[in-house]
Amino acid sequence: MCQNCELKLKPKIKPQVSETEKDVTLFLSAPEISVFVACCVMVNELRGLQRSTHLGDINKSVSQVKSSAVWERLSAAAEATQRFDVLLPVMERGQFSPFFWRWFNWWDDYLRALSPSQVAETERRAREQGSLAEHLRPRGHWVGYRSTPALSFEHA
């Protein structure tokens, strides 16, 4: 090897992809039930953070930092519900439309009536088939369902 020729190796650097960006990709291709389950997990996570703050287990600033990322991911999931004809699911940061909450409550009530293994089986079938057969979905249509928010926006 010549002395003036230096082989320069550049380390391969993988671009950092945020959790929200990964989620958006997933939400744009996942079956409806999978998007709901993801929303439900995040809603429950936010409820837990709110409860911990109210009980004094964590201080408000820690709760805000932790919840900020969850709110961002929940907003991304809610935006993806447009694939299921939910119009304007996110009105502004932390404010979800009545349409989103109708869809959410429709799925929530339906899945609460199922055992965890039934939920997992339903989600598995949806992934295999690309969508759910009508008999595996909640009855009726979410448009006429209650629009009560599952949680309130407490992030400042």
N, C-alpha and C positions, 0 to 999 in steps of 0.2 A: 504494500500500500504506500502510495507516495506521501511525503510529509506534508505537502500543501493541501492534500485532499482529506478532508475530515468528513466522516460520515455523521451526519446529524440525524438523530432519531428524535422524533417528536412523540411525546406520549399521547396515546389516544385518550382524548377527553370526551366522555359522554356528556352531552348537554343535560343539565339538570332539568327535570320535568317535575313541576309541582304536583301535589296530590290533586288539586283541583283540575289541572290539565289532564291528568290520567283519568279522573272521574268523568270529565266531559266526554272523552273518547268512549269510555264504557257506556255512559248514559245514552249516547247517540246510537248505540247498537244493541243495547240490552233489551230484553222483553219488558213489557209494562210492569209485570209483577216484580221484577228485579229492581226497577227504578223505584217502585213504591217501597220495597224492603229497605233500600238504601236511604230513602227519605225518612222512613220510620226510625231507623237506627240513629240518624242524625238528630231527629226531633227528640228522641229519648236521651241522647247525649246532652243536648241543650237543656232539657228538663233537669237532668242530673246536676249540671253546672249551676242552674238557677237555684235548685234546692240546696246545694252545698253552700252557695253564697248566702242564702237566707238563713241557713243554720249557723253560719259563721265558720264553717269548715275550711273555706278558702276566702281570701279577701277579694274585694270587688275588682281590683286591677288585675289580679291573676285570672279571675273568671273572665274578664273582658278579653284578655290575650288569648286564652284557650278557646273561648266561644267565637271569636272573630273568624278563625279558620273554618270552624264548623258552619257558621252562617254562610260563608262564601261557598262552601261545598254544597250546602243545602240549596242555595240559590241556583247553583249550576244544575243540580238534579231537578229542581222545579222548572227551570228553563227547558229542560229536555222533555218535560211532559207535553210540550207543544206537539210532539210527535203523536200524542194520543188525543189531540184536538182540545187540549186545555189552552184557552186563549189568555194571553198576557198573564202567565202564572206569577211573575214577579213584578210588583208595581214599583218598588224601590228597595234599596238595601234593607233586608229584614222584614219587608212588608209583602206578604203573599196575597194574591187575589182571592176573592170568594170562589172563583172557579177552581183554583188549585186546592183550596180546603175542601170543596165538595168532592173532588176526585180523591183526595187523601182520605177523608172520612169514609167514603164509599168502600175503598180498599181496606181500610183499617177495621171497620166493622165486620167485613166479610172474613178477613184473615183471623180475627180474634176468635171466631167461631170454630176455627180449625186447630188441630193439634200441631205442634211444631213439625212433626214428621209429615203431616199432610201439606203444610206450607212448603217444606223442602221438596216434596214430591211434585207439587204443582209448579214450583219454580223450575225444577229439573225438566218437566214436560215442556214448559214454555221455551226453555233454552234449546231443547232438541227439535221442537217443531217450529221455532221462530216466532210463535205467538200462541196465545191460549185458545183452546177450543171454547166455544161459547158456554158450554156446561161447566167449565172450570173457572169462570169469571163471576164476579158478583152479579146478582140479578138486577134487572132494570138498567137505568143509566145514571151516571153520577151527576148529570146536569141538574136534576131535581133534588139532589141530596142536600143535607144541611151544610152550611158554610161556616160553622163555628171553628175558629182557629184552634189548632191543637196546642199552641203555645203563643206567648206574647213576646214581642221584641223588647228585650231589656238591655241590649248592648248599646252603649253610648258612643 
